[in-house]
């Protein structure tokens, strides 16, 4: 019985350990509840729930920032290795998507450069598929966490650049993001370090995360990037700030991400174009993860490339979150197409992950 249950459990990055495979259940549920079926999540309702989306994105950013402990040489090597495999995956997916979109002569609203690049960035995110605890698999978890850093950085630059008029404005937006994230992190740390109880600390942590998401929404910055900077500050401040934050956010993390996936399903726009993009993204991402894993392990000197590539196949929640980020922040006319293609890709790779777990159980 325990073996059967484990087929449906993936140890993912961002703290989603032992969470039942989320996208397989919640994205189809959201699609059923959306305007094309039951209409419980109508466009008007989705507009009112935008604040939840921004809060969820900021929370994801915080968890990625908390993983940024680079005080040891090994941690820095892992960041380099994870960045290499994420960049190679993104480049391959973007190049293949751009080639096919040009071949199909898609309308200019869909085929402009930001769309294939956005698809590549979203597809580069990954979670860790694990069987049993070991030293190698602990390294794989760190790689899965750290490859999200380059994804968030690239997403922040690309998506904000779509809303600013010049390179100088983009640099200014980056400086403002780093400054606001650092300030929110320091203020939050000062508050919950001086708190007298765990409940009081939790309130201060949640308040700081809400402030990060709300500030990003108000100023028009990346909530993922702002949240990541805040999380980095909490990781590097003295004391046990990172443990306090993780403990406080555990209470809201899973409900927020479940709601994010349900809203993703409600926003799906099924089309022939999305299905064609799904096909090429799945193939390109599969090849990109294997190629990226081969390059990554050459810098580490351990772990077989096939083992790492197989464990990083699930997209996790961040790929979907980044696609929502593209739609919400960049306001691109093809945002719905990007979100639909990435959400469907996430479903495909979670099916692949479940099949891999089943195979592991049979051979264990």
C-alpha angles and dihedrals in degrees: 000000000000089000091055093049091051090061088073099045126089125184099222134183124259092054096295093133116163092357112151108253099284109194095050090061106028106040093055088045090054091048089054091049093046131100094273093063127008094002092214088130097047123173089262091054091047090053091054091049095055089102089061090052093053091047091050092049092050090049091052089050091052092054091051090050091050089058091059100098102146100162094112128063090236092055091052091049090050090052089052093047094047092047091051094054093044093050093048091049092048094047094048094047092045093048094049092044092049092049094051094043090052090047090051090048091226118192115278091249090065105029101053117120099262092064100061090038090051090049090051094049093048093046092051093069115098145176128212121259108203138177107189136351116275139143092259093049091050086058090049090053089054092049090050090051096045098047086067089067094069090042092056093044092050092044092050092051096044099043097043091046088061090063102041126074102222147015090257090056090049091052089047090052089051092051091047091049093051092045095048092045091051092047094048090047094050095045091048091048093051091050101047094038088060095043118120099215142026091248091055091048090051092053091052093048093050090046091053092050092048088049090052093050094043093047091051091050093047097046095037097244131137110278090198093055095041090049091048092053089049091050091050090054091051091048093053101039118102120267126024100311093137092055092048091051094047091049093049096045095046088077094060104023100086097042090048094050093045089053090047091055093046090051089049089056091049090053095049115128107198113205142146089255092054091050092050090048089049091057096051094041092052092051095042094045092049090052092042094053092050093046092044092048091051090053092044097053091051087066093047101042093217142073120052113265092232091051093051094043093050093049092051097050097101111089094213122202097297095073091058091042091053091050090052086048089056092049096045102039105030093039089208116173090233093051092108091052092051092047093049094048093048094044091052090046089053090053092050094051093047088056087051089050093052090049090050091051090050090052091049091052092051093050098039 
